[in-house]
Amino acid sequence: MSVRPLLQVLLSAALFGLSAPLSKLLLRNIDPLVLAGLLYLGAFIGLSVPSAIRRVVRPRNFYASAALSGRDIPWLAGAILCGGIIGPIALLLGLQRMSGTAASLLLNLEGLMTALIAVLIFGEQAGRRLWLALGAMTGAGILLSWDPGTGSFAWTGALLLLLAMAAWGADNNLTRQIADKNAGRIARTKGLAAGLFSLTLALVLGRPLPSWEAAAAGLLLGALSYGLSLVLYIRGLAGLGAFRAGAFFSAGPFIGAAASTLILAEPLRWSMGPGALLMAAGVLVILLERHAHGHRHERLVHAHPHGHADGHHAHTHTDSPAEPRGREHVHEHIHEPTDHSHPHWPDIHHRHGH
């Protein structure tokens, strides 16, 4: 089983985790609604430049990703609404009402909301080890978010963060339905639509515009923490499934909390020690997971990036370039009905229940 999807999701989590303390810094000079728009426009701009260069260098590429189709539009529209509009606006409003450390660690609830939606609505399977891992990660977030000095939460901020995590949990599950398509195109479309919507709404509501320096900082943060992070997450999502990708992504809040103590000079608390142990335990439990059972693949015709060493792609190429060795490529192909058993995680070829 390839570890590449795991690394992609973990790097995505690190980039996104850093966005909370850095966004809180930018909120000192930028309105939350304006910043939400800048972050996603930054994601669009940051991803469009290298994409344009690739199209010039390799205009026809057998190893490209599968294109979006009309059937994908409802999934993409739902992901834009939940993850590109509701999620970031709620997050930034919540950040104004909480410390950067507490807000960063409450981002851990995204994994829980993703898992609940994946299992209850989309029918993914979740073994006891995964629930234990997710419980440990969520417990770490709650423990680290608690302020021993006051013994209370900033409830308004916490509720806004919970709304943001629910929106992103829905976004993760919706995006998973098209995770086998071009990740960069998904991210660019999402960034442009969400960014223009938030900025237009800010102008209509008369929100103040930031300085050019502050705006540039917002765009740069969006390019890294929203653009690059999103592409990495989408690519990892195709190989892990929404539940497991959400669990691994839960490492991001701890990274953000640690960064908050450095960037925002927020004090360290005793609760960070046991919280770190719970987070590490959760990741370890997931890494030790083994999942295998007899299952059936029905006949399927589709196009997505794939190689020929995974046991699911035994076809040959007749009207395409010579079959590559060890390289992922994309073209429409047929999967004949198959019954077999092997270790796997939910992905585009394993969406069954048992």
Secondary structure, DSSP 8 states (H G I E B T S, - for coil): --SHHHHHHHHHHHHHHTHHHHHHHHTTTS-HHHHHHHHHHHHHHHHHHHHHHHHHH-SS-TTS-B---GGGHHHHHHHIIIIIIIHHHHHHHHHTTS-HHHHHHHTTHHHHHHHHHHHHTS-----HHHHHHHHHHHHHHHHHH-BTTTTB--HHHHHHHHHHHHHHHHHHHHHHTTTTB-HHHHHHHHHHHHHHHHHHHHHHTT-----HHHHHHHHHHIIIIIIIHHHHHHHHHHHH-HHHHHHHHTHHHHHHHHHHHHHS-----TTHHHHHHHHHHHHHHHHT---EEEEEE--EEEE--B-SSSSS-----SSSS---SS--B--EEEE--EEEEEE--SBTTB----
